[in-house]
Amino acid sequence: MRKWLVVLFLVGCIPIVPPKPLPDDMAGGCAEACANLALLKCPGHEGNPGEDGEFGTADDISCTDVCEEIESQPGGSMNPGCVANVESCDLVDRCVAEED
C-alpha cells in the first residue's frame, strides 16, 4: 500500500504541459505566412507544382499565389496572420482550424 501511495504522489508531481498557445500577434499577410513556412520548412511552403505535378517547371504556383487565391474565396482562409507568426509547423493546422 505504501508503494502505491509513493507512486501516486510521484505521478501527481509530473507537470502536465499544455499545448503551446497560438501567437498573439496576428499581423501578416500571405507573403509573410509563406516566408515563415519556408523558414520553418513546413509542408506547403513551396506552393503548388501545377498541372504537371513537378516543382521547378513553368506552371508552378507560388505559396503566396496559392494563399491569396484561398483568401479570395468566400469562406476560405488559411489565416495568414497566424501562420506568419507560428514558431513550429505543428501549429499551422491549429491556425487554419481557428479560422473556421
N, C-alpha and C positions, 0 to 999 in steps of 0.2 A: 504494500500500500504506500509506503514511504517513497519507493522508487517512482510510482506513478505521480505522486504529488510533485516531485522534483521535475519530472519530465513535463508535466502540465505547466509548471511555473516557468521552465525554460522556453517552452513553446509560446507561452504568453508574452515573453520578453522579446521575441523576434519582431522587429518592426515591419509593418505592412507598408510597402512603398506604393503610394497612389500613382496612377498614370501621370506622366508629365503633362502639365497644362499646355493648352494651345497659347500661342503668343498673344499678348495684349495689344500690341501694335499691329493693326491690320492694314496699314498703308502699303500700297504697292499694286502694280498692275501686272499684266501678262508678261511683259519683258522682265520685270523683277522676279516674278514667280519662276519663269523658265531659267533665269540666271541662277537662282537658288537651287532649283532641281539639278542643274548641271554641276554646280559646286558640290552638292551632296552626292552626285552620281546616282540620282533616283531614276527609276524607270520612267520613261516619257520625256526626259529632258531633250532627247534628240528629235522629238516631233513625230511625224508620220512618214513612213517610207514611200507613200504614194501608191499608185496603181500597180507598179511593178514589184512592190514588196521588198525593195532593196534600198538601203541608205546609200547616199553618195551618188545618186543619179539626178537627172534634171527634174523629175517630178516629186522630189522630196517636199514636204510641207513642214516648215519650222514649228517648233514648240509654241512660239509666240503667235503664229498664224492659227494654229490649232486652238489655242486658248481663246484668242479673240473671236474665232468662229463660234466656239461654245458659249462665250459670254453674250454673243449677239442673238442667240436663240432664246425664245420665250421659255422661262422656267429652267434654263440651263446655266450652270455656273460651276467652275472649278475653284471658286473662292480664292482668286489670285492674291488678294491681300494677306490672307492667312498663309497660303503656300509660299509666298515671298519671304515669310518670317519664321518658318519652322526650322528647327535645328536638327531634325533627323527625318529620314524617308518614311518611317513608320507613322509619323504624324500627318502625312499628306492625305491619307484616306480619311482621317478624322476631320481635316479641314473641309473636304468635299462633302462629307456626311453632315457637318454642322450647317452647311449652306441650305440643306433640304428643309 
